[in-house]
Amino acid sequence: MLWFVFYDNKLLIKTDNDTISIPNKKDLTILEIQLKKEIYIGTLNNSPCFAAEFTDAPSSLPVGFNYISLRKLFFKSVDDIFRVAGRAHQIINWVRTHQYCGKCGGPIKNKVTELARECPNCGVNIYPRISPAVIIAIVKGDKILLARNKNFPNSFYSVLAGFVEPGETLEECVQREVKEEVGIEVKNIKYFGSQSWPFPDSLMIAFTAEYANGEIVVDNLELSHADWFSRYNLPAKIPDKKTIAGRLIEWFIQQQGKHGNGSFAS
C-alpha cells in the first residue's frame, strides 16, 4: 500500500541516493503523520495507492525522507511514479476545493461507488475537473513556429498552447489560439499525442499543423515574441523531451532530418 501524501503542495518521498520511492503505511506510522482527505486513486505495480494530505508536519524528517515539488519530481522520477503522483495531486486539490455543494451550499462527501463527490442534501454529483488544452507544432517549409511567453525566462521558447473553450472542437481551438496569439492561419491539423499535466489539472492534447497564410503578429498579452526557426538555429532553451512540447519539437527535428528538402511530412 503506497501513500501519495502532500504537505503544502509538496509530495512526501523516500530517497536512497538518487532513487525516489513512495512511502507505505509503516513509514507514515514511524513519522507519526495524521492524514486527512484520504482517497483511493488506483494501483502502481499492483500496489494499492492512496492520496492524502496533512497540515501538521513533523519539525524535521528522518534521514531518507524528504519533500519534493511535483515539477521537480517530473524530471527526477520514473514516469509511472510521476503519473500516479500527478493523479494524486489533482484529486487532492479537487477535494480541497470542493467541500460544499455549488447548488444548495451543503457539505459534500466522497462517493463510495466512484471517483466523485456527492451532496447528501440535493443529490448532486461532482467529478474531478480536467482542463483540456491544445498544444501545436506549426511548420512552414523547413521551419517551426516557436514563441516566448511573457512568464518564460528571456531565452526560453516553446510551441503555442491554449485552453479549450466551451462549445469548441479541438481543431477549432487550434485555429482560434493560433490566430489570437500570432495572427496566422493553419491547415492540415493532425493529432500527435497527449500528456497529463497536473499544474494544476490540465490535459495537453498535441497537434501538428501547416502554415496557411498571414504574418506573425504577437498578441502582446501572453507572448512577447514569436518567430520561425529551422532545426539549425533553435533557441538556446526549449522544453525538455519529457514534455509533450519537447516531443513536438523533437518530432520536427527528426522530420527535417528525413526530409531535408523542407517538405512537411506527417
One Martini backbone bead per residue (centre of mass of N, CA, C, O) as a GRO file, in nm:
protein
  266
    1MET     BB    1   0.092   0.039   0.027
    2LEU     BB    2   0.054   0.364  -0.108
    3TRP     BB    3   0.152   0.715  -0.020
    4PHE     BB    4   0.026   1.025  -0.144
    5VAL     BB    5   0.166   1.289   0.032
    6PHE     BB    6   0.070   1.623   0.124
    7TYR     BB    7   0.266   1.932   0.182
    8ASP     BB    8   0.232   2.225   0.061
    9ASN     BB    9   0.233   2.082  -0.238
   10LYS     BB   10   0.418   1.850  -0.132
   11LEU     BB   11   0.588   1.550  -0.160
   12LEU     BB   12   0.628   1.258   0.003
   13ILE     BB   13   0.952   1.097   0.025
   14LYS     BB   14   1.182   0.849  -0.064
   15THR     BB   15   1.546   0.818  -0.024
   16ASP     BB   16   1.820   0.660  -0.234
   17ASN     BB   17   2.003   0.862  -0.332
   18ASP     BB   18   1.857   0.873  -0.661
   19THR     BB   19   1.611   0.728  -0.532
   20ILE     BB   20   1.257   0.717  -0.572
   21SER     BB   21   0.992   0.678  -0.332
   22ILE     BB   22   0.698   0.555  -0.173
   23PRO     BB   23   0.527   0.554   0.095
   24ASN     BB   24   0.409   0.368   0.355
   25LYS     BB   25   0.232   0.299   0.633
   26LYS     BB   26   0.480   0.255   0.815
   27ASP     BB   27   0.615   0.525   0.761
   28LEU     BB   28   0.382   0.701   0.880
   29THR     BB   29   0.402   0.586   1.164
   30ILE     BB   30   0.690   0.681   1.222
   31LEU     BB   31   0.611   0.994   1.161
   32GLU     BB   32   0.332   1.070   1.285
   33ILE     BB   33   0.099   1.104   1.068
   34GLN     BB   34  -0.190   1.298   1.005
   35LEU     BB   35  -0.456   1.234   0.806
   36LYS     BB   36  -0.633   1.372   0.514
   37LYS     BB   37  -0.825   1.312   0.248
   38GLU     BB   38  -0.869   1.017   0.190
   39ILE     BB   39  -0.793   0.838  -0.132
   40TYR     BB   40  -0.850   0.630  -0.381
   41ILE     BB   41  -0.635   0.593  -0.706
   42GLY     BB   42  -0.510   0.299  -0.731
   43THR     BB   43  -0.227   0.158  -0.904
   44LEU     BB   44   0.125   0.038  -0.843
   45ASN     BB   45   0.250  -0.243  -0.912
   46ASN     BB   46  -0.012  -0.373  -0.750
   47SER     BB   47  -0.037  -0.126  -0.558
   48PRO     BB   48  -0.211   0.040  -0.353
   49CYS     BB   49  -0.340   0.380  -0.379
   50PHE     BB   50  -0.305   0.690  -0.189
   51ALA     BB   51  -0.447   0.999  -0.105
   52ALA     BB   52  -0.310   1.284   0.083
   53GLU     BB   53  -0.301   1.506   0.372
   54PHE     BB   54  -0.115   1.749   0.578
   55THR     BB   55  -0.058   2.006   0.841
   56ASP     BB   56   0.125   1.855   1.060
   57ALA     BB   57   0.445   1.880   1.050
   58PRO     BB   58   0.732   1.775   1.102
   59SER     BB   59   1.007   1.936   1.216
   60SER     BB   60   1.156   1.667   1.115
   61LEU     BB   61   1.317   1.450   0.900
   62PRO     BB   62   1.430   1.167   0.840
   63VAL     BB   63   1.641   0.983   0.702
   64GLY     BB   64   1.499   0.931   0.371
   65PHE     BB   65   1.330   1.198   0.380
   66ASN     BB   66   1.108   1.410   0.176
   67TYR     BB   67   1.041   1.694  -0.021
   68ILE     BB   68   0.851   1.750  -0.336
   69SER     BB   69   0.792   1.878  -0.619
   70LEU     BB   70   0.628   1.806  -0.903
   71ARG     BB   71   0.835   1.923  -1.104
   72LYS     BB   72   1.083   1.772  -0.995
   73LEU     BB   73   0.966   1.488  -1.022
   74PHE     BB   74   0.943   1.480  -1.332
   75PHE     BB   75   1.276   1.477  -1.364
   76LYS     BB   76   1.350   1.237  -1.132
   77SER     BB   77   1.141   1.029  -1.210
   78VAL     BB   78   0.954   0.794  -1.296
   79ASP     BB   79   0.672   0.789  -1.481
   80ASP     BB   80   0.480   0.628  -1.291
   81ILE     BB   81   0.510   0.806  -1.042
   82PHE     BB   82   0.417   1.071  -1.169
   83ARG     BB   83   0.142   0.984  -1.266
   84VAL     BB   84   0.026   0.926  -0.979
   85ALA     BB   85   0.103   1.194  -0.847
   86GLY     BB   86  -0.067   1.368  -1.035
   87ARG     BB   87  -0.334   1.241  -0.961
   88ALA     BB   88  -0.321   1.301  -0.658
   89HIS     BB   89  -0.301   1.609  -0.679
   90GLN     BB   90  -0.567   1.658  -0.828
   91ILE     BB   91  -0.756   1.523  -0.618
   92ILE     BB   92  -0.678   1.688  -0.369
   93ASN     BB   93  -0.748   1.964  -0.491
   94TRP     BB   94  -1.044   1.896  -0.545
   95VAL     BB   95  -1.130   1.834  -0.254
   96ARG     BB   96  -1.037   2.108  -0.130
   97THR     BB   97  -1.235   2.280  -0.350
   98HIS     BB   98  -1.484   2.056  -0.267
   99GLN     BB   99  -1.691   2.103   0.017
  100TYR     BB  100  -1.934   2.230  -0.148
  101CYS     BB  101  -2.230   2.289  -0.283
  102GLY     BB  102  -2.326   2.466  -0.579
  103LYS     BB  103  -2.646   2.450  -0.529
  104CYS     BB  104  -2.705   2.441  -0.187
  105GLY     BB  105  -2.431   2.456   0.016
  106GLY     BB  106  -2.367   2.188   0.114
  107PRO     BB  107  -2.208   1.935   0.231
  108ILE     BB  108  -1.964   1.709   0.107
  109LYS     BB  109  -1.878   1.378  -0.024
  110ASN     BB  110  -1.758   1.087  -0.079
  111LYS     BB  111  -1.796   0.845  -0.313
  112VAL     BB  112  -1.804   0.501  -0.311
  113THR     BB  113  -1.851   0.400  -0.633
  114GLU     BB  114  -1.678   0.667  -0.713
  115LEU     BB  115  -1.503   0.938  -0.853
  116ALA     BB  116  -1.670   1.138  -0.625
  117ARG     BB  117  -1.894   1.393  -0.526
  118GLU     BB  118  -2.159   1.427  -0.277
  119CYS     BB  119  -2.491   1.536  -0.204
  120PRO     BB  120  -2.709   1.459   0.052
  121ASN     BB  121  -2.933   1.678  -0.006
  122CYS     BB  122  -2.953   1.692  -0.359
  123GLY     BB  123  -2.757   1.475  -0.532
  124VAL     BB  124  -2.506   1.593  -0.632
  125ASN     BB  125  -2.244   1.545  -0.868
  126ILE     BB  126  -1.878   1.559  -0.841
  127TYR     BB  127  -1.612   1.592  -1.061
  128PRO     BB  128  -1.319   1.596  -1.172
  129ARG     BB  129  -1.110   1.830  -1.297
  130ILE     BB  130  -1.051   1.898  -1.652
  131SER     BB  131  -0.813   2.084  -1.861
  132PRO     BB  132  -0.820   2.135  -2.182
  133ALA     BB  133  -0.530   2.149  -2.410
  134VAL     BB  134  -0.361   2.286  -2.668
  135ILE     BB  135  -0.074   2.181  -2.878
  136ILE     BB  136   0.148   2.335  -3.134
  137ALA     BB  137   0.303   2.240  -3.440
  138ILE     BB  138   0.429   2.479  -3.669
  139VAL     BB  139   0.483   2.449  -4.022
  140LYS     BB  140   0.730   2.613  -4.253
  141GLY     BB  141   0.872   2.409  -4.420
  142ASP     BB  142   1.190   2.431  -4.239
  143LYS     BB  143   0.995   2.553  -4.006
  144ILE     BB  144   0.925   2.661  -3.669
  145LEU     BB  145   0.699   2.774  -3.433
  146LEU     BB  146   0.813   3.002  -3.181
  147ALA     BB  147   0.763   3.111  -2.833
  148ARG     BB  148   0.747   3.382  -2.588
  149ASN     BB  149   0.654   3.398  -2.284
  150LYS     BB  150   0.620   3.630  -2.032
  151ASN     BB  151   0.688   3.392  -1.807
  152PHE     BB  152   0.943   3.342  -1.936
  153PRO     BB  153   1.242   3.319  -1.991
  154ASN     BB  154   1.411   3.495  -2.228
  155SER     BB  155   1.538   3.211  -2.375
  156PHE     BB  156   1.251   3.078  -2.379
  157TYR     BB  157   1.095   2.834  -2.595
  158SER     BB  158   0.778   2.747  -2.759
  159VAL     BB  159   0.494   2.627  -2.825
  160LEU     BB  160   0.173   2.650  -2.873
  161ALA     BB  161  -0.101   2.730  -2.634
  162GLY     BB  162  -0.444   2.629  -2.516
  163PHE     BB  163  -0.759   2.654  -2.408
  164VAL     BB  164  -1.058   2.510  -2.409
  165GLU     BB  165  -1.370   2.598  -2.511
  166PRO     BB  166  -1.687   2.614  -2.502
  167GLY     BB  167  -1.798   2.442  -2.801
  168GLU     BB  168  -1.530   2.325  -2.889
  169THR     BB  169  -1.311   2.200  -3.085
  170LEU     BB  170  -0.989   2.121  -3.118
  171GLU     BB  171  -0.948   2.246  -3.399
  172GLU     BB  172  -1.073   2.522  -3.331
  173CYS     BB  173  -0.871   2.589  -3.110
  174VAL     BB  174  -0.622   2.598  -3.279
  175GLN     BB  175  -0.711   2.827  -3.469
  176ARG     BB  176  -0.769   3.041  -3.251
  177GLU     BB  177  -0.499   3.051  -3.095
  178VAL     BB  178  -0.320   3.123  -3.333
  179LYS     BB  179  -0.466   3.382  -3.415
  180GLU     BB  180  -0.448   3.531  -3.139
  181GLU     BB  181  -0.127   3.508  -3.086
  182VAL     BB  182  -0.004   3.539  -3.421
  183GLY     BB  183  -0.212   3.588  -3.685
  184ILE     BB  184  -0.245   3.304  -3.811
  185GLU     BB  185  -0.292   3.033  -4.038
  186VAL     BB  186  -0.406   2.689  -4.056
  187LYS     BB  187  -0.337   2.346  -4.165
  188ASN     BB  188  -0.340   2.020  -4.135
  189ILE     BB  189  -0.461   1.896  -3.876
  190LYS     BB  190  -0.283   1.678  -3.637
  191TYR     BB  191  -0.260   1.428  -3.438
  192PHE     BB  192  -0.006   1.333  -3.180
  193GLY     BB  193  -0.086   1.370  -2.859
  194SER     BB  194  -0.054   1.320  -2.492
  195GLN     BB  195  -0.065   1.497  -2.157
  196SER     BB  196  -0.047   1.502  -1.837
  197TRP     BB  197  -0.088   1.829  -1.646
  198PRO     BB  198  -0.066   1.891  -1.294
  199PHE     BB  199  -0.084   2.250  -1.340
  200PRO     BB  200  -0.326   2.139  -1.197
  201ASP     BB  201  -0.548   2.010  -1.459
  202SER     BB  202  -0.420   1.917  -1.729
  203LEU     BB  203  -0.475   1.835  -2.085
  204MET     BB  204  -0.250   1.764  -2.332
  205ILE     BB  205  -0.318   1.832  -2.684
  206ALA     BB  206  -0.152   1.731  -2.968
  207PHE     BB  207  -0.037   1.911  -3.266
  208THR     BB  208  -0.015   1.939  -3.612
  209ALA     BB  209   0.081   2.202  -3.856
  210GLU     BB  210   0.021   2.421  -4.122
  211TYR     BB  211   0.090   2.679  -4.291
  212ALA     BB  212  -0.115   2.922  -4.469
  213ASN     BB  213  -0.143   3.234  -4.347
  214GLY     BB  214   0.024   3.519  -4.276
  215GLU     BB  215   0.146   3.730  -4.016
  216ILE     BB  216   0.334   3.789  -3.751
  217VAL     BB  217   0.132   3.877  -3.451
  218VAL     BB  218   0.157   3.947  -3.145
  219ASP     BB  219  -0.054   3.997  -2.863
  220ASN     BB  220   0.090   4.108  -2.584
  221LEU     BB  221  -0.030   3.924  -2.347
  222GLU     BB  222   0.142   3.641  -2.354
  223LEU     BB  223   0.339   3.744  -2.572
  224SER     BB  224   0.673   3.873  -2.685
  225HIS     BB  225   0.756   3.636  -2.900
  226ALA     BB  226   0.786   3.532  -3.254
  227ASP     BB  227   0.912   3.257  -3.471
  228TRP     BB  228   1.111   3.116  -3.716
  229PHE     BB  229   1.270   2.783  -3.700
  230SER     BB  230   1.528   2.597  -3.749
  231ARG     BB  231   1.719   2.320  -3.664
  232TYR     BB  232   1.988   2.518  -3.660
  233ASN     BB  233   1.828   2.779  -3.482
  234LEU     BB  234   1.751   2.717  -3.207
  235PRO     BB  235   1.693   2.792  -2.916
  236ALA     BB  236   1.864   2.754  -2.622
  237LYS     BB  237   1.566   2.723  -2.489
  238ILE     BB  238   1.379   2.424  -2.448
  239PRO     BB  239   1.188   2.176  -2.404
  240ASP     BB  240   1.172   1.890  -2.269
  241LYS     BB  241   1.133   1.557  -2.382
  242LYS     BB  242   0.918   1.485  -2.151
  243THR     BB  243   0.753   1.675  -2.299
  244ILE     BB  244   0.524   1.750  -2.539
  245ALA     BB  245   0.676   1.992  -2.649
  246GLY     BB  246   0.949   1.848  -2.689
  247ARG     BB  247   0.835   1.628  -2.884
  248LEU     BB  248   0.751   1.818  -3.110
  249ILE     BB  249   1.033   1.931  -3.169
  250GLU     BB  250   1.165   1.655  -3.223
  251TRP     BB  251   0.986   1.582  -3.459
  252PHE     BB  252   1.080   1.811  -3.642
  253ILE     BB  253   1.377   1.733  -3.654
  254GLN     BB  254   1.333   1.450  -3.775
  255GLN     BB  255   1.179   1.536  -4.029
  256GLN     BB  256   1.413   1.712  -4.144
  257GLY     BB  257   1.614   1.476  -4.163
  258LYS     BB  258   1.434   1.314  -4.376
  259HIS     BB  259   1.339   1.616  -4.514
  260GLY     BB  260   1.567   1.833  -4.641
  261ASN     BB  261   1.365   1.994  -4.855
  262GLY     BB  262   1.118   2.113  -4.656
  263SER     BB  263   0.910   1.915  -4.624
  264PHE     BB  264   0.600   1.803  -4.510
  265ALA     BB  265   0.554   1.545  -4.258
  266SER     BB  266   0.354   1.293  -4.086
   0.00000   0.00000   0.00000
